[in-house]
Amino acid sequence: MEVDFLLIGQGLAGTVLSHRLIQAGKRVHLIDEPSENRSTRIAAGLYNPITGKKMVKTWLADTLFPEIAPLYQALEHKLKTQFFYPTKIYRPFLSIEELNEWMGRSGDENFQAYIDSIQNKPLYQEVVNPFGGVMLKNSGYVDLNRMLDSYQSYLIEEGFLTHEKFEEEKLLVDGAQVEYKGIKASKVVYCNGLGSMESRFFRFLPFAPVKGEVLEMEESFQPQEIINRGVFRITLPDGKLKVGSTYSKDDLETGITERAKKEILEKYDKLISNGEKKIISHRFGIRPATRDRKPFLGKHPEYESVYIFNGFGAKGVSLVPYLSKIMSNLLLLNQEVDKDVNISRFFKYI
């Protein structure tokens, strides 16, 4: 079999990048072991323009966020499945000072695309927000499991996917071509998350894995908005809740922990005062984050046919739509990648 691009991994990165390449008329083939997509599979899929304890505009928001809806809506149309849910996010204020600060920001044109309204009194009696909060727009979530499953079915139907663990020792790289178990391609792209840490090509990149745990819950309080402060709370279409998540750089052991469950529930109790909460499931994933919190895009410095599209951490849903366009331009047009995300920033460590 001969293709233009061999992609390793069909998580969020591999799915979106392969979609863009197929849209450009290129032949692709993916190698994927579904059990290795755990970080994508457990992620809430949240895209949120205002983040962090200080509630600041997320990195590159004005560039990233216009690309989100068109990309996921195009994939929905292609797959005839709904998984993209634009949803407002309510962020309670912790003090009267925050309320005053955001009243000022409401008139700032730099925030106009993201502020729906400012609430100066409690929005819900169940939410602990005596000072009100900010209602954000241009936000929501993606049902990543449904998206990956639907896209996987499409790839299988087209013959574009091999389900197996990638064995890098069987990848032959010869000048302007690669070959893997009879599949010949002009370029190979590593989209396999933490699997790239073990690659002989990309060991020099400073991955900084982060473990996250989330809870699926049931309770009677069912607001339409996502509520996010300390923890996020998403009401899913089936009425269940996704609540999380933890962020641990030290504990990277596989498996869920009581410590993480306790942390989520303690933060949740400070956010929602609604009595009994029933836990349905508790899951974990290890995100492919990076030391400088910027993704890894680019071509290997020594091998013309070896590339990487990786390291999206906890913000992949908002980062991948725009950066997949940048990566496609590199692969198809040889356009240089922005220095902030270009792996060339680490070539000195090889």
BADRENDO-779511 format. One record per residue: residue in one letter; y, z, x of N, C-alpha, C in turn. Coordinates in steps of 0.2 Angstrom, whole numbers, plus 5000, padded with zeros to 4 digits. Each point is the difference from the previous one (the first is absolute). Last residue first. Layout:
<tizas>
aYZXYZXYZX;...
</tizas>
This chain:
<tizas>
i509151075098499349975001499850015007;y502150074989499550055001499349975001;k502149874996500150045006499450055001;f500349884980499649965005500150035007;f500950064977499550045004499749975005;r501649904985500350065002499650045004;s499349804990500249995007500450065002;i499149974978499650035004500250005008;n501649984977499649965005499650045005;v501650084983499350004998499649965004;d502450025004499850064997499350014999;k501049795006499850045006499850074997;d499749774986500550055001499850055005;v498849775001500050054996500550055002;e499849725004500050075003500050054994;q499049764996500650035000500050075002;n498349814996500250035007500750035000;l498749904981500649965003500250035007;l498150084987500149934998500549965003;l499550245004499449965001500149934998;l501950154998499750005007499449955001;n500950034979500449965003499850005008;s498950154986499849934998500449955004;m500650235001499349985004499849934999;i501950084988500149995007499449995004;k499750044977500349945001500249995007;s499050204995499549945000500449945000;l501350194998499849995007499449955000;y501050064979500549975004499749985007;p498550114985500349944997500549965004;v499150225007499649955001500249934997;l501050234998500149975007499749935000;s499850164981500749975001500149965006;v497950104996500149964994500749975000;g499250155018499849935000500249964994;k500450245010500549954996499849935000;a498950195012500050024993500449954996;g499149905022500050074999500150014992;f499849805015500550014995500050074997;g498749865019500550055001500550024995;n499149745005499750074999500550055001;f499349755007500450014994499850074997;i499549825024499950064996500650014994;y498649805018500650034997499850074996;v499149785018499850074998500750034998;s499749785011499750004994499850064996;e501049975023500449964995499750004993;y499850185021499649964996500449964994;e501050165015499649965005499649954996;p501550164990500449975005499649955005;h499750044973499850045006500349965006;k501250004976499549965003499850045007;g501150114975500149955006499449975003;l500950244986499949934998500149965007;f499950274989499849955006499949934997;p501650224990499349965000500049965006;k501350244999500249934998499349965001;r500450245005500049984993500249934998;d499550105022500750004999500149984992;r497850045008500450055003500749994999;t498249914982500249995007500450055002;a498049974979500750015002500149995008;p498049974981500249975007500750005001;r498550184984500549945000500149975007;i498050134986500450015006500449945001;g498950144978500049945004500450025006;f498850134976500450005006500049935003;r499650154975499849955005500450005006;h499250124975500450025006499749955005;s500050034971499749985006500550025006;i500350094977499449954999499749985007;i501550224990499949955006499449964998;k501950144984499349985001499949955006;k501950194990499949945003499349995002;e501750184984499449985003500049925002;g502450104997499450034999499449975003;n502349935003499749984994499350034998;s502149965018499850074997499749994993;i500649855024499850004993499850064998;l500849985022500349954997499949994992;k499150175015500750015001500449944996;d497650005001500250054996500850015000;y499049855015500049974993500250054995;k499750065023500649964999500149974993;e498050125005500650055000500649965000;l498049885000500150034993500650055001;i499449875019500249964995500250044993;e499050125019500749975001500349964995;k497750074998500550064999500749975001;k498449855006500050014992500550054999;a499549975022500449944998500150014992;r498650155011500750015002500449954997;e497749984998500350054995500750015002;t498849775006500150075002500350044995;i498549745005500550044997500050075002;g499149795015499850054995500750034997;t499649915026499949964993499850064995;e501750045021499350014998499949964993;l502150055013499849934999499250004998;d502250175004499450004997499849934998;d502150035010499550045004499350004997;k502049894990499949975006499450035004;s500749994973499850045005499849965006;y501050024974500249965006499850045006;t499649994970500150035007500149955005;s500749954975499450005004500250055006;g499949964973499950015007500649995003;v498649954975500550055003499950015008;k499449854975499950005007500550045004;l498949994973500650005005499750005007;k499249904974499950055005500650005005;g499849854981500350074998499850055006;d499749755000499550044996500150074998;p501549865014499949974993499550034996;l501250155018499649945001499949974993;t501950175012499550004994499749935000;i501050155021500049934997499550014994;r501450155020499650014994500049944996;f500650115026500149954995499550024994;v501250185018499449964999500249954995;g501750105010499550045003499349974999;r501549904984500350055004499650045003;n499949804980499950015008500550045003;i498949884976500450055002499850025007;i499949774982499750045006500550065002;e500049904974500350005007499550035005;q499750014976499949935002500250005008;p498950234989500649965001499949935002;q498550204991499949935002500749965000;f498550264998500749975002499949935002;s498150144996500349984994500749965001;e498050005018500450054997500349974994;e498249955023500149994993500550064997;m499349865026500050064995500149984993;e499549935028500049974994499950064995;l500950005027499650034994500149954994;v500249975029500350004994499550034994;e500649985030499550024994500450004994;g500149905027500450024994499450014995;k500549975029499550014994500450024994;v500649855023500250054996499650014994;p500249875027499750014993500350064996;a500949845019500150084999499750014993;f500149795021499850024993500150085000;p500849825019500050074998499950024993;l499149795017500550014994499950084998;f498549885016500750035003500550024995;r497849904995499950075002500750035003;f499349774992500550034997500050085001;f498349825007500749975000500650054999;r497650064998500249995007500749965001;s499350164978500049935003500250005007;e500050194985499450005004500049935003;m501750064985500150055005499449995005;s500149884979500449975006500050045006;g499250084979499549965003500349975007;l501350114983499850045006499449965004;g501149844983500250075001499850035006;n499749764995499550054998500250075001;c500849765004500350034994499650064998;y500249805021499750074998500550034995;v499549735006500550054999499750074998;v499549745013499750064997500550054999;k499949715003500350075002499650054996;s499349785000500549995005500350065002;a497449974992500750014997500549995006;k497250004991500549985005500650004997;i497450114996500749984997500549995005;g497750075005500049934997500749984997;k499750225010499449984996500049944996;y502250035011499650064999499449984995;e502249895018499349994996499750074999;v502649875008499550065000499449984996;q502249875014499550004995499650075000;a501649905016500449994994499550014994;g499150095023500649974999500450004993;d497950115000500049955005500649964999;v498550234991500749975000500049955006;l498150134983500149965006500749975000;l498550214988500649964999500149975007;k498450174996499749934998500649954999;e500350235005499749985006499749934998;e501050134983500549965004499749975006;e499250064975499850025007500349965005;f500350084972500249965006499850025007;k498850044975500450045005500249955006;e499649904975499750035005500450045005;h500149804980500050084999499650025006;t501549774996499450035002500050075000;l501549794988499950075002499350015003;f501049804989500550015005499950075003;g499149864981499650005006500450025006;e500549994975500349955004499649995007;e499550184985499949944996500249945004;i500450215010499349994999499949934997;l502250085000499849985007499349985000;y500950094980500249945001499849975007;s499550224995499649964996500249925001;q501250175011499449995003499549964996;y502150064991500149955005499349995004;s500150164983500149944997500149945006;d499850235007499349974996500149934997;l501950115010499549985005499449984997;m501750074985500249945004499549985005;r499650204988499949944996500249945003;n500450205012499249994999499949944995;l502350075004499749975006499249994999;d502250034984499350025000499649975005;v502750055001499549955000499350034999;y502750094994499450005004499549944998;g502950085000499450004996499450005004;s502949935000499550055002499349994996;n502449934997499849965006499450045003;k501650164988499749944998499849965006;l500550284994500149945004499749944997;m501250254994499549964997500149935004;v500750275006500149935000499549964997;g500750264994499749965005500249934999;g500450294992499949934998499749965005;f500350245000500649965002500049934998;p498150164997500650034996500749965002;n497349955001500649975002500650024997;v497350014999500450055003500649965003;v498449924979500249985007500550065002;e499249994978499450015004500249995007;q501549954983500050085000499450015005;y501549785002499450024997499950085001;l502049905008499749944996499450024996;p502250155010499349995000499849944995;k502449995010499750054997499249994999;n501649855009500350065002499850064996;q499249735008500050054995500250075003;i500349725005500050075003500050054994;s499149725003500450054997500050075004;d499149795008500049984993500550054997;i499849915026500150064996500049974993;y499649855018499550055000500150064995;a501549815007499449974998499450054999;q502250075007500049974994499449974997;f500850105022499550034996499949984993;n501749935016499450005004499450034997;e502350004991499649934999499450005004;d501150224990500049975006499649934999;g500450184984500549955000500049965006;s498550184996499949954994500649955000;r499950185016499649945002500049954994;g501050214997500449965004499649945002;m498950164988500549974995500449965004;w498450115012499849944997500449974995;e500650205011499949955005499849934997;n500150204987500749985002499949945004;l498050114995500349964994500749975002;e499050145017499749934999500249964994;e500850225003500349965005499749935000;i499250174986500649974997500349965005;s497450035003500650045000500549974997;l497849915002499950065002500650055000;f499249764985500450035005499850085001;p498449794991500450064998500450025006;r499049764994500050045005500450064999;y498649784987500550054999499950055006;i499549734995499850065004500550054999;k499049764987500650045002499750065003;t498749774999500050064996500650045004;p498349765000500750025001500250064996;y497649905007500350044995500750025002;f497749835005500750015003500450034994;f497749914998500050065005500750025002;q498549824982500650045001499850055005;t499049744998499850074999500750045001;k499449765005500050014993499850084998;l500449875022499450044998499950014993;k502049895008499449975003499350034998;h502050104993499949944997499449965002;e500650205011499850024993499949934997;l501049985020499350025001499750024993;a502349965001499649945002499350015000;q501350194998500049964993499749935001;y500450145019499550024996499949974993;l501849935015499349995003499450034996;p502350014992499849935001499350005003;a501050224999499849974994499849935000;i500850105021499450034997499849974994;e502049945014499349965001499550034996;p502250105002500049944996499449965000;f500250205013499950014993500149944996;l500450025025499350004998499950004992;t502150005011499749945002499350004997;d501450184997500449954997499649935002;a499250215009499949994993500349944997;l499750105024500049934998499949994992;w499450245006500249955005499949934997;t500650194983499549995004500249945005;k501750184989499749934999499549995005;v500350264994500449945003499749934998;m499650274997500149954995500549945002;k499050205011500849995000500149954995;k497850055005500350074997500749994999;g498549774999500150065004500450064997;t500349744991499550045002500250065004;i500549774983500450065002499550055002;p499349794991500649985005500350065003;n497449944992500650054998500549995005;y497449934991500549975003500750034998;l497150065000500750014998500549965004;g497450034999500349944999500850004998;a498150175006500450004993500349934999;a497850045016500750005000500350004993;i497749985008500250064997500750015000;r499049805009499650014993500350074997;t500749925022500349964995499750024993;s499150115019500750024999500449964995;r497649955005500250064996500750024999;n498549805009500750004997500250064996;e497849955011500550015005500750004997;s498049954988500050075001500650025005;p499549764995500450044995500050085001;e499849795017499550054998500450054995;d500449735010500250074997499450044998;i501249755010499450045001500250074998;l501049744994500150075001499350035001;h501449745001499350044998500250075003;v501549754993499950075003499350034999;r501849765000499350034999499950075003;k502449884990499550015006499350034998;g502249954987499549945000499550015006;a501850154991500349955005499549955001;q499350184987500649974996500349955005;i498450135010499749964995500549964996;l500750175014499849945004499649954996;r500950204990500549965002499849945004;h498450154993500349974994500549965002;s499150135017499549954998500349964994;l501150205006500149955005499649934998;v499750194987500749974998500149955006;t498050125001500049974994500749964999;g499650145019499649945000500049964994;a501250215001500249955005499749935000;l499250194987500649974997500349955005;g497550025004500450054997500649974997;q498149905013500349984993500250064996;g499249915027500250054996500349974993;i500049855021499550065000500350054996;l500249725001500450064999499450065000;l500449735009499550054998500450065000;f500849734997500150075002499450044998;d500049764998500650015004500150075003;v497549894996500650024996500650005004;e497249924999500650005003500650014996;m497150035002500650004996500650005004;
</tizas>
